[in-house]
């Protein structure tokens, strides 16, 4: 089955943006979705690109990898029952 690269890249980018707030929400579900999106982006994004000498893009795959590792640490800690963040948002 052929993969529509543009569609997959759009989907991964949207998932990345939708779940990028996993830290502020302390959401394990968002962290897992963010990890999946980072993994897809690391595969789908080129290292760099050029268009007829007019512009040059460089994608920082290492930054995406670091963000994924942070989310993995969060999910590992939350799955072992360790408290990784507290919220007093609804306390009185």
trRosetta pair geometry for C-beta under 8 A, 3 or more apart (Angstrom, degrees):
i j d omega theta_ij theta_ji phi_ij phi_ji
3 8 5.9 6 173 -33 106 142
4 7 3.9 37 105 20 117 119
4 8 6.3 154 85 -17 63 86
5 8 5.7 -58 -145 39 29 110
5 9 6.1 29 158 -19 66 108
5 44 6.6 158 -161 -146 85 100
6 9 5.7 -55 -145 37 29 111
6 10 6.3 31 155 -19 64 105
7 10 5.7 -52 -148 36 30 112
7 11 6.3 29 153 -18 64 108
8 11 5.7 -56 -146 38 30 112
8 12 6.2 28 156 -17 66 108
8 40 6.8 -138 167 -175 98 121
8 44 5.9 -161 113 -103 108 141
9 12 5.8 -54 -142 39 30 109
9 13 6.1 31 157 -20 64 108
9 41 7.7 88 -139 -113 71 65
9 44 4.7 -178 -91 156 86 139
9 45 7.3 117 -131 -70 111 66
10 13 5.8 -57 -146 37 27 111
10 14 6.3 26 156 -18 63 108
11 14 5.9 -56 -148 37 28 110
11 15 6.4 27 154 -17 64 107
11 40 7.8 -61 94 143 91 159
12 15 5.7 -54 -145 38 31 111
12 16 6.3 38 152 -24 64 105
12 37 5.2 145 -165 -151 69 72
12 40 3.8 -142 -113 106 132 127
12 41 5.1 175 145 -61 128 74
12 44 6.0 153 34 26 156 149
13 16 5.5 -51 -149 32 31 116
13 17 6.5 25 155 -13 64 106
13 37 7.8 142 -74 -168 12 112
13 41 7.0 103 -76 -96 61 111
14 17 5.8 -57 -148 40 31 107
14 18 6.0 30 155 -20 67 111
15 18 5.7 -54 -138 39 29 112
15 19 6.1 -2 170 7 65 116
15 33 5.9 -129 -174 166 104 99
15 34 7.6 -175 145 -96 86 38
15 36 6.9 -58 145 91 146 97
15 37 3.8 -164 104 -90 106 121
15 40 7.6 60 58 42 134 139
16 19 6.8 -82 -146 50 17 88
16 20 6.2 42 157 -60 61 99
16 34 6.8 82 -130 -138 51 68
16 37 4.0 -176 -67 148 69 135
16 38 6.7 110 -109 -65 103 59
16 41 6.1 38 -64 -44 141 140
17 20 5.7 -29 -140 -9 28 120
18 30 8.0 -137 124 -138 75 97
18 33 7.4 -54 93 129 104 136
19 22 5.6 24 170 -49 81 103
19 30 4.3 177 -148 -167 91 82
19 31 7.4 -174 171 -64 115 19
19 33 4.4 -168 -83 93 160 109
19 34 4.1 -147 120 -65 118 84
19 37 6.4 159 48 4 124 142
20 34 6.5 128 -85 -118 38 119
21 24 4.9 -51 -171 45 87 108
21 25 5.4 70 128 -11 96 107
21 27 8.0 46 104 25 77 118
21 30 6.8 -46 77 166 66 155
22 25 6.2 -70 -138 52 27 97
22 26 7.7 79 167 -99 58 9
22 27 5.3 -107 -138 62 69 85
22 30 3.8 -171 -97 108 89 106
22 31 4.2 133 -178 -71 147 67
22 33 7.9 175 -75 55 125 87
22 34 5.1 -98 -19 -14 140 145
22 71 6.2 53 80 -121 152 106
22 74 7.1 138 133 97 118 160
23 26 7.3 16 -175 -71 28 50
23 70 7.9 -16 -76 140 119 123
23 74 7.4 -127 -96 -87 72 156
23 85 7.9 157 -168 -76 62 159
25 30 6.1 63 71 22 130 153
26 84 7.4 164 -141 86 102 94
26 85 4.5 -146 -105 81 124 134
26 87 6.4 -139 9 -34 143 119
27 30 3.8 62 93 14 120 109
27 31 6.4 175 97 -15 62 82
28 31 5.4 -54 -147 36 35 115
28 32 6.4 36 155 -19 68 102
28 74 7.5 -164 -108 133 67 98
28 75 5.8 108 -148 -116 88 79
28 78 4.9 -148 -90 110 119 154
28 79 7.7 124 -143 -58 138 76
29 32 5.9 -52 -151 34 30 109
29 33 6.5 26 152 -13 63 108
30 33 5.6 -56 -146 41 34 110
30 34 6.0 41 151 -25 67 107
31 34 5.4 -52 -145 35 30 116
31 35 6.5 37 152 -24 63 101
31 71 4.5 175 -163 -163 87 95
31 74 5.1 -125 -135 92 153 125
31 75 5.0 -176 117 -60 129 99
31 78 7.7 129 44 20 154 143
32 35 5.6 -48 -150 30 32 114
32 36 6.7 32 152 -16 63 103
32 71 7.9 180 -64 160 25 115
32 75 6.0 103 -70 -105 77 144
33 36 5.7 -52 -151 36 35 112
33 37 6.3 35 150 -19 66 106
34 37 5.6 -54 -146 37 32 112
34 38 6.3 34 154 -20 65 104
34 67 7.6 -101 160 145 114 104
34 68 7.6 -171 130 -109 84 61
34 71 4.9 -149 93 -119 118 159
35 38 5.8 -54 -148 35 29 111
35 39 6.4 31 153 -20 63 106
35 68 5.5 97 -131 -150 65 85
35 71 4.9 -157 -66 108 87 129
35 72 6.0 100 -111 -68 128 78
35 75 7.0 -46 -34 -8 144 147
36 39 5.7 -54 -150 34 31 114
36 40 6.5 29 153 -16 64 106
37 40 5.8 -56 -150 38 32 110
37 41 6.2 31 154 -19 66 107
38 41 5.7 -56 -145 38 31 111
38 42 6.3 34 155 -24 65 105
38 64 5.1 169 -152 174 91 93
38 65 7.4 144 167 -89 119 30
38 67 5.9 -164 -107 90 139 101
38 68 3.7 -170 114 -77 153 107
38 71 7.2 164 -1 31 144 140
39 42 5.9 -53 -150 31 28 112
39 43 6.9 20 153 -11 61 106
39 68 6.6 111 -54 -128 69 146
40 43 5.9 -64 -156 40 34 106
40 44 5.8 13 158 -7 72 119
41 44 5.9 -65 -130 48 29 101
41 45 5.3 19 177 -15 72 116
41 64 5.5 -128 98 -155 123 153
42 45 6.9 -40 -113 37 17 101
42 61 5.5 96 -132 -156 79 102
42 64 5.6 -172 -72 105 89 131
42 65 6.4 81 -101 -71 135 82
42 68 7.6 -41 -35 -26 133 151
45 59 4.6 -150 158 161 126 167
45 61 6.5 -179 85 -87 119 94
45 64 7.7 134 33 -13 145 161
46 49 5.4 91 77 -55 138 98
46 59 6.5 126 80 16 53 131
47 58 7.3 -17 153 -148 64 68
47 59 6.3 -142 -156 53 22 94
47 61 6.5 -57 -110 -14 69 127
48 56 6.7 3 -180 -180 112 87
48 57 6.0 170 -157 91 61 60
48 58 4.7 -16 -105 -104 101 63
48 59 6.7 -159 -79 13 45 74
49 56 7.4 172 88 -154 44 48
49 57 4.7 2 54 52 89 107
50 53 6.7 26 171 -75 114 33
50 55 7.1 -179 -143 90 54 48
50 56 5.0 -11 -99 -105 86 75
50 57 7.6 -162 -70 21 41 70
51 54 5.4 -38 92 48 90 100
51 55 5.6 13 41 49 101 86
60 63 4.0 38 123 7 116 117
60 64 7.0 146 103 -13 70 82
61 64 5.5 -53 -155 37 42 112
61 65 6.3 47 146 -23 69 104
62 65 5.3 -50 -147 35 35 117
62 66 6.4 38 153 -21 66 101
63 66 5.7 -49 -149 33 33 111
63 67 6.5 33 152 -17 63 104
64 67 5.7 -53 -150 37 33 112
64 68 6.3 36 150 -21 65 105
65 68 5.6 -53 -149 35 31 113
65 69 6.4 33 152 -20 64 105
66 69 5.6 -52 -149 35 32 113
66 70 6.6 36 152 -21 64 101
67 70 5.7 -51 -152 32 33 113
67 71 6.6 30 151 -15 64 105
68 71 5.8 -58 -152 39 33 110
68 72 6.3 36 149 -22 67 106
69 72 5.4 -50 -145 35 33 115
69 73 6.5 38 154 -21 64 100
70 73 5.8 -51 -152 32 32 112
70 74 6.6 33 149 -19 63 104
71 74 5.5 -51 -151 35 35 115
71 75 6.4 30 153 -15 67 104
72 75 5.9 -55 -144 40 32 105
72 76 6.1 35 155 -21 66 106
73 76 5.7 -53 -144 37 29 112
73 77 6.2 27 157 -16 64 108
74 77 6.0 -60 -149 39 27 108
74 78 6.2 18 157 -13 65 111
74 84 5.9 148 -140 144 72 163
75 78 5.8 -56 -139 42 32 107
75 79 6.1 31 160 -22 66 108
76 79 6.0 -59 -146 35 26 108
76 80 6.7 15 157 -11 62 109
77 80 6.1 -64 -150 39 30 104
77 82 4.5 -74 -172 67 85 119
77 84 4.6 98 113 -68 135 127
78 81 7.8 59 -175 -67 33 16
78 82 7.2 -91 -79 60 29 72
78 84 5.9 -73 -65 10 82 129
83 86 6.7 21 175 -60 121 89
87 90 7.7 47 123 11 102 80
88 91 4.4 -53 -165 23 79 127
